[in-house]
């Protein structure tokens, strides 16, 4: 028999030496417990480029019973941006559908848009002249990003509203 007890012991000793060498090569951070996976932190996205902005919205006349709202042509709104370097005030008029589009100077960008608000100024209709705070028409309507208009000079389009004027109390004799 070529396989003896001495060769068996020598084989076990060689196996033990291999196991000890393998365990010695593992560092202290290696664990034999369940493997846990941690989600890698995503890279920080680059800051988006700043673009010039434009603001759009609609001005309406709210009826006495609030069932119907009519667009007011030629009403005046004001875009006011309270930035440190370039405080801006721009007024615009609505078209025949009560729609306005204001494009402030190029110093007002997407970065400073959060400091801008739109206010109701005046209505040409004698029976609908009271500005309401519907969507911030009196206190200032905050801009909300709508889309990016592409072209040679891309523009970030923001919207507000709809904003509304109301009739005088004397124009609504049957309202509570």
Secondary structure, DSSP 8 states (H G I E B T S, - for coil): ----HHHHHHHHHHHHHHHHHHHHHS-TT---S------------------EEEEEEEEEEE-TTSS-EEE-TT-EEEEEE--SS--EEEEEE--TTSEEEE---TT-BTTTGGGEEEEEEE-S-TTS-EE--GGGTTT-EE-EEEEEE-SSS-EEEEE---EEEE--GGG-TT--
